């Protein structure tokens, strides 16, 4: 059977979409937004959790202040820090852990990247659900607060950056 380049291209796109994370801007308004990503992996929840908290192994260095993901860490305990070491002894607290139930839920508060310099608060929840040796990770990031031009326009870019990071986590 001879396949045209168009049929092959369509098949590749369909396969890529089927295996990609589900991403969604749940809502977006002047005062805030909610984004949601869902990723499934063929691993038990304990392994998925271990990978999640080993943020330096999957976070893209281009989305760090130091330029090196090896400087990132997450302490998965209440009050724990999603932090980054900076050259010269400085550091960044990206988020603070407010809820940690190993292998099930990790919730942190804070604004990532440019959101850190805005009058906003973010709540990011990672929920892991295991079934038959596979784990689904659902990440929800809710942002609310004040920005002179509103926050709605940031929803899609934030969703894109988070989706990029979770695609690295999945690998």
ABEGO torsion letter per residue (X at the ends): XBBBAAAAAAAAAAAAAAABBBBBBABBBAAEBBBBBBBBBBBBAAAAAAAAABAAAABBAAABAAGBAAABBBBBBBGBBBBBBBBGGBBBBABBBABBBBGABBBBBEBBEAAAABBBBBBBBBBBBBBGGBBBBBBBBBBBEBBAAEAAAAAAAAAAAAAAAAAAAAX
